[in-house]
Amino acid sequence: MKSLILSVFVIAALAPPATQMFTGTIADSMCANADHSGMRMGPTDGECTVACVEEHDAKYVLYDGKAAYVLSDQRTPEKFAGRKVTVRGTLDAGTRTIQVDSMAAAK
């Protein structure tokens, strides 16, 4: 019986994390709460986001209204900068990073 329980725990520990859906706004790590009023690196939030990433080495993040999550894919978010999206992926809670499987404009 002990070996069965141990086996279940080992299998659970080795299982890949579950894929989830996350919805939020594409922002940058400098303005992680999607408020660009202080920076204004462009006339729109999207342009400010892209400028912060390109000029200040910020990272693209997904801001869900409460927290910001760094996105593993740092190319695709550029076309969605400042817009609401749905990201499918796996969250690493320790690093607050989403391993992105896909990204699309939110409906």
DRENMAR-683501 format. One record per residue: x, y, z of N, C-alpha, C in turn. Coordinates in Angstrom, 3 decimals. Example, Ala and Ser with C-alpha at 12.3 -4.5 7.8 and 13.67 -1.06 7.14 Angstrom:
2
+----------+----------+----------+----------+----------+----------+----------+----------+----------+
:      n_x :      n_y :      n_z :     ca_x :     ca_y :     ca_z :      c_x :      c_y :      c_z :
+----------+----------+----------+----------+----------+----------+----------+----------+----------+
:   13.190 :   -5.690 :    7.800 :   12.300 :   -4.500 :    7.800 :   13.200 :   -3.300 :    7.800 :
:   12.850 :   -2.250 :    7.080 :   13.670 :   -1.060 :    7.140 :   12.900 :    0.030 :    7.870 :
+----------+----------+----------+----------+----------+----------+----------+----------+----------+
END
This chain:
107
+----------+----------+----------+----------+----------+----------+----------+----------+----------+
:      n_x :      n_y :      n_z :     ca_x :     ca_y :     ca_z :      c_x :      c_y :      c_z :
+----------+----------+----------+----------+----------+----------+----------+----------+----------+
:    0.823 :   -1.198 :    0.000 :    0.000 :    0.000 :    0.000 :    0.872 :    1.269 :    0.000 :
:    1.959 :    1.254 :    0.793 :    2.831 :    2.423 :    0.852 :    3.464 :    2.694 :   -0.505 :
:    3.840 :    1.624 :   -1.205 :    4.462 :    1.824 :   -2.521 :    3.452 :    2.384 :   -3.527 :
:    2.193 :    2.022 :   -3.407 :    1.158 :    2.558 :   -4.294 :    0.990 :    4.059 :   -4.057 :
:    0.935 :    4.454 :   -2.807 :    0.794 :    5.871 :   -2.468 :    2.018 :    6.646 :   -2.940 :
:    3.189 :    6.092 :   -2.713 :    4.421 :    6.735 :   -3.164 :    4.427 :    6.876 :   -4.682 :
:    3.977 :    5.850 :   -5.386 :    3.911 :    5.892 :   -6.855 :    2.988 :    6.999 :   -7.339 :
:    1.853 :    7.151 :   -6.682 :    0.899 :    8.199 :   -7.060 :    1.532 :    9.573 :   -6.881 :
:    2.235 :    9.798 :   -5.786 :    2.893 :   11.083 :   -5.553 :    3.996 :   11.354 :   -6.572 :
:    4.752 :   10.339 :   -6.921 :    5.822 :   10.498 :   -7.903 :    5.235 :   10.844 :   -9.268 :
:    4.199 :   10.166 :   -9.669 :    3.557 :   10.435 :  -10.962 :    2.988 :   11.845 :  -10.976 :
:    2.341 :   12.244 :   -9.879 :    1.776 :   13.596 :   -9.802 :    2.862 :   14.657 :   -9.875 :
:    3.989 :   14.403 :   -9.239 :    5.087 :   15.372 :   -9.247 :    5.723 :   15.495 :  -10.620 :
:    5.736 :   14.428 :  -11.387 :    6.353 :   14.435 :  -12.709 :    5.410 :   14.867 :  -13.818 :
:    4.131 :   14.934 :  -13.518 :    3.143 :   15.322 :  -14.535 :    3.352 :   16.783 :  -14.925 :
:    3.202 :   17.086 :  -16.210 :    3.368 :   18.475 :  -16.630 :    2.267 :   19.357 :  -16.044 :
:    2.570 :   20.614 :  -15.777 :    1.551 :   21.522 :  -15.252 :    0.406 :   21.674 :  -16.252 :
:   -0.754 :   21.957 :  -15.735 :   -1.944 :   22.087 :  -16.581 :   -1.923 :   23.396 :  -17.366 :
:   -2.342 :   23.310 :  -18.606 :   -2.477 :   24.494 :  -19.446 :   -3.718 :   25.259 :  -19.000 :
:   -3.593 :   26.592 :  -18.960 :   -4.698 :   27.450 :  -18.532 :   -4.924 :   28.555 :  -19.556 :
:   -6.038 :   29.250 :  -19.404 :   -6.346 :   30.426 :  -20.217 :   -6.234 :   31.647 :  -19.305 :
:   -5.541 :   32.668 :  -19.789 :   -5.350 :   33.913 :  -19.045 :   -5.841 :   35.056 :  -19.932 :
:   -6.577 :   35.992 :  -19.364 :   -7.055 :   37.139 :  -20.122 :   -6.578 :   38.412 :  -19.440 :
:   -6.073 :   39.328 :  -20.244 :   -5.601 :   40.593 :  -19.706 :   -5.086 :   41.481 :  -20.817 :
:   -4.411 :   42.550 :  -20.439 :   -3.893 :   43.531 :  -21.381 :   -2.388 :   43.334 :  -21.539 :
:   -1.910 :   43.428 :  -22.773 :   -0.475 :   43.358 :  -23.022 :    0.125 :   44.709 :  -22.641 :
:    1.003 :   44.668 :  -21.658 :    1.691 :   45.868 :  -21.176 :    3.185 :   45.546 :  -21.149 :
:    3.940 :   46.377 :  -20.474 :    5.375 :   46.117 :  -20.345 :    5.745 :   46.131 :  -18.868 :
:    6.887 :   45.568 :  -18.549 :    7.286 :   45.419 :  -17.155 :    7.585 :   46.754 :  -16.464 :
:    7.789 :   47.804 :  -17.213 :    8.000 :   49.127 :  -16.605 :    6.672 :   49.764 :  -16.218 :
:    5.640 :   49.477 :  -16.967 :    4.292 :   50.000 :  -16.711 :    3.365 :   48.797 :  -16.559 :
:    3.716 :   47.903 :  -15.647 :    3.070 :   46.596 :  -15.557 :    1.576 :   46.651 :  -15.271 :
:    1.077 :   47.729 :  -14.688 :   -0.358 :   47.817 :  -14.434 :   -1.103 :   48.469 :  -15.595 :
:   -0.431 :   48.544 :  -16.747 :   -1.017 :   49.064 :  -17.992 :   -1.381 :   50.547 :  -17.897 :
:   -0.772 :   51.274 :  -16.959 :   -0.986 :   52.718 :  -16.839 :    0.255 :   53.420 :  -17.378 :
:    0.124 :   53.985 :  -18.554 :    1.264 :   54.613 :  -19.215 :    1.267 :   56.137 :  -19.072 :
:    0.412 :   56.653 :  -18.201 :    0.305 :   58.104 :  -18.069 :    1.614 :   58.739 :  -17.595 :
:    2.407 :   58.025 :  -16.823 :    3.667 :   58.577 :  -16.334 :    4.784 :   58.552 :  -17.364 :
:    4.768 :   57.588 :  -18.255 :    5.848 :   57.425 :  -19.232 :    5.557 :   58.176 :  -20.530 :
:    4.409 :   57.911 :  -21.110 :    3.988 :   58.494 :  -22.394 :    5.105 :   58.474 :  -23.426 :
:    5.578 :   57.268 :  -23.714 :    6.618 :   57.077 :  -24.725 :    6.010 :   57.013 :  -26.125 :
:    4.726 :   57.262 :  -26.219 :    4.021 :   57.288 :  -27.490 :    2.615 :   57.784 :  -27.239 :
:    1.879 :   58.129 :  -28.290 :    0.547 :   58.696 :  -28.117 :   -0.502 :   57.697 :  -27.611 :
:   -0.236 :   56.391 :  -27.709 :   -1.185 :   55.382 :  -27.233 :   -0.489 :   54.443 :  -26.254 :
:   -1.288 :   53.720 :  -25.493 :   -0.719 :   52.739 :  -24.563 :    0.076 :   51.678 :  -25.320 :
:   -0.414 :   51.253 :  -26.459 :    0.277 :   50.249 :  -27.256 :    1.637 :   50.726 :  -27.727 :
:    1.701 :   51.954 :  -28.218 :    2.983 :   52.501 :  -28.689 :    3.956 :   52.713 :  -27.532 :
:    3.437 :   53.109 :  -26.383 :    4.286 :   53.276 :  -25.200 :    4.849 :   51.922 :  -24.763 :
:    4.016 :   50.898 :  -24.807 :    4.462 :   49.551 :  -24.444 :    5.603 :   49.094 :  -25.338 :
:    5.428 :   49.231 :  -26.643 :    6.464 :   48.812 :  -27.593 :    7.742 :   49.620 :  -27.371 :
:    7.612 :   50.919 :  -27.165 :    8.788 :   51.774 :  -26.950 :    9.534 :   51.380 :  -25.673 :
:    8.808 :   51.073 :  -24.607 :    9.468 :   50.667 :  -23.354 :   10.238 :   49.364 :  -23.551 :
:    9.677 :   48.443 :  -24.322 :   10.364 :   47.174 :  -24.581 :   11.596 :   47.405 :  -25.443 :
:   11.441 :   48.194 :  -26.495 :   12.553 :   48.407 :  -27.434 :   13.656 :   49.308 :  -26.866 :
:   13.274 :   50.345 :  -26.145 :   14.250 :   51.342 :  -25.723 :   14.745 :   51.187 :  -24.285 :
:   13.993 :   50.480 :  -23.456 :   14.360 :   50.382 :  -22.038 :   14.510 :   48.943 :  -21.559 :
:   14.587 :   48.017 :  -22.489 :   14.758 :   46.595 :  -22.153 :   13.688 :   46.051 :  -21.210 :
:   12.496 :   46.626 :  -21.279 :   11.374 :   46.083 :  -20.511 :   10.923 :   44.779 :  -21.174 :
:   10.124 :   44.021 :  -20.486 :    9.578 :   42.770 :  -21.014 :    8.077 :   42.934 :  -21.239 :
:    7.552 :   42.223 :  -22.233 :    6.103 :   42.189 :  -22.413 :    5.501 :   41.368 :  -21.284 :
:    4.417 :   41.877 :  -20.715 :    3.706 :   41.186 :  -19.638 :    2.219 :   41.157 :  -19.960 :
:    1.536 :   40.253 :  -19.302 :    0.079 :   40.209 :  -19.355 :   -0.411 :   40.739 :  -18.013 :
:   -1.178 :   41.823 :  -18.036 :   -1.731 :   42.402 :  -16.815 :   -3.199 :   42.037 :  -16.756 :
:   -3.610 :   41.298 :  -15.717 :   -4.991 :   40.823 :  -15.616 :   -5.881 :   41.702 :  -14.738 :
:   -5.391 :   42.866 :  -14.363 :   -6.156 :   43.762 :  -13.504 :   -5.702 :   43.705 :  -12.058 :
:   -4.953 :   42.646 :  -11.723 :   -4.456 :   42.485 :  -10.356 :   -2.956 :   42.247 :  -10.333 :
:   -2.471 :   41.457 :  -11.280 :   -1.057 :   41.081 :  -11.299 :   -0.541 :   41.072 :  -12.735 :
:    0.771 :   41.208 :  -12.857 :    1.423 :   41.153 :  -14.166 :    2.250 :   39.879 :  -14.246 :
:    2.188 :   39.235 :  -15.401 :    2.913 :   37.990 :  -15.638 :    3.801 :   38.162 :  -16.858 :
:    5.085 :   37.876 :  -16.707 :    6.011 :   37.938 :  -17.844 :    5.614 :   36.839 :  -18.825 :
:    5.709 :   37.147 :  -20.095 :    5.365 :   36.184 :  -21.138 :    6.627 :   35.569 :  -21.720 :
:    6.644 :   34.257 :  -21.873 :    7.825 :   33.583 :  -22.423 :    8.049 :   33.999 :  -23.877 :
:    6.982 :   34.236 :  -24.597 :    7.047 :   34.690 :  -25.991 :    7.141 :   36.211 :  -25.970 :
:    8.259 :   36.753 :  -26.394 :    8.466 :   38.200 :  -26.389 :    8.350 :   38.794 :  -27.791 :
:    7.873 :   38.024 :  -28.766 :    7.693 :   38.548 :  -30.125 :    6.226 :   38.793 :  -30.454 :
:    5.395 :   37.794 :  -30.233 :    3.976 :   37.899 :  -30.563 :    3.276 :   39.055 :  -29.847 :
:    3.567 :   39.332 :  -28.575 :    2.846 :   40.401 :  -27.881 :    2.962 :   41.780 :  -28.531 :
:    4.001 :   42.016 :  -29.315 :    4.167 :   43.344 :  -29.917 :    2.939 :   43.756 :  -30.718 :
:    2.375 :   42.836 :  -31.488 :    1.220 :   43.186 :  -32.323 :   -0.056 :   43.371 :  -31.504 :
:   -0.038 :   42.949 :  -30.235 :   -1.197 :   43.111 :  -29.355 :   -0.962 :   44.163 :  -28.272 :
:    0.134 :   44.893 :  -28.332 :    0.495 :   45.851 :  -27.288 :   -0.650 :   46.821 :  -26.995 :
:   -0.986 :   46.934 :  -25.711 :   -2.048 :   47.834 :  -25.290 :   -3.447 :   47.274 :  -25.467 :
:   -3.558 :   46.061 :  -26.000 :   -4.870 :   45.464 :  -26.267 :   -5.137 :   44.294 :  -25.329 :
:   -6.406 :   43.962 :  -25.190 :   -6.823 :   42.838 :  -24.365 :   -6.684 :   41.548 :  -25.169 :
:   -6.061 :   40.546 :  -24.560 :   -5.815 :   39.268 :  -25.225 :   -6.180 :   38.101 :  -24.309 :
:   -6.256 :   36.937 :  -24.928 :   -6.358 :   35.684 :  -24.190 :   -5.121 :   34.871 :  -24.524 :
:   -4.425 :   34.448 :  -23.478 :   -3.201 :   33.657 :  -23.629 :   -3.472 :   32.254 :  -23.107 :
:   -3.093 :   31.279 :  -23.888 :   -3.166 :   29.889 :  -23.452 :   -1.750 :   29.466 :  -23.108 :
:   -1.567 :   28.931 :  -21.902 :   -0.225 :   28.532 :  -21.509 :   -0.174 :   27.979 :  -20.108 :
:    1.041 :   27.854 :  -19.613 :    1.292 :   27.278 :  -18.295 :    1.977 :   28.312 :  -17.422 :
:    1.454 :   28.513 :  -16.237 :    2.002 :   29.499 :  -15.305 :    3.045 :   28.868 :  -14.394 :
:    4.206 :   29.507 :  -14.335 :    5.219 :   29.173 :  -13.333 :    5.019 :   30.192 :  -12.222 :
:    4.351 :   29.788 :  -11.159 :    3.999 :   30.708 :  -10.080 :    5.231 :   31.292 :   -9.392 :
:    6.305 :   30.537 :   -9.339 :    7.525 :   31.011 :   -8.682 :    8.146 :   32.204 :   -9.381 :
:    8.151 :   32.185 :  -10.714 :    8.753 :   33.283 :  -11.480 :    7.705 :   34.220 :  -12.063 :
:    6.426 :   33.900 :  -11.856 :    5.302 :   34.683 :  -12.407 :    5.458 :   34.826 :  -13.924 :
:    5.820 :   33.712 :  -14.562 :    6.003 :   33.676 :  -16.006 :    5.001 :   32.709 :  -16.619 :
:    4.385 :   33.140 :  -17.718 :    3.493 :   32.253 :  -18.460 :    4.260 :   31.713 :  -19.654 :
:    4.358 :   30.388 :  -19.731 :    4.937 :   29.724 :  -20.902 :    3.822 :   29.724 :  -21.947 :
:    3.947 :   30.571 :  -22.942 :    2.873 :   30.825 :  -23.904 :    2.782 :   29.717 :  -24.945 :
:    1.560 :   29.176 :  -25.091 :    1.266 :   28.236 :  -26.172 :    0.629 :   28.977 :  -27.343 :
:   -0.280 :   29.905 :  -27.024 :   -0.940 :   30.694 :  -28.067 :   -1.452 :   32.006 :  -27.475 :
:   -1.711 :   32.951 :  -28.363 :   -2.193 :   34.269 :  -27.956 :   -3.127 :   34.781 :  -29.044 :
:   -4.262 :   35.343 :  -28.626 :   -5.229 :   35.887 :  -29.575 :   -5.957 :   37.061 :  -28.931 :
:   -6.479 :   37.936 :  -29.776 :   -7.271 :   39.057 :  -29.275 :   -8.453 :   38.503 :  -28.493 :
:   -8.755 :   39.105 :  -27.335 :   -9.878 :   38.659 :  -26.508 :  -11.182 :   39.034 :  -27.179 :
:  -12.149 :   38.214 :  -26.987 :  -13.492 :   38.457 :  -27.574 :  -14.380 :   39.159 :  -26.595 :
+----------+----------+----------+----------+----------+----------+----------+----------+----------+
END
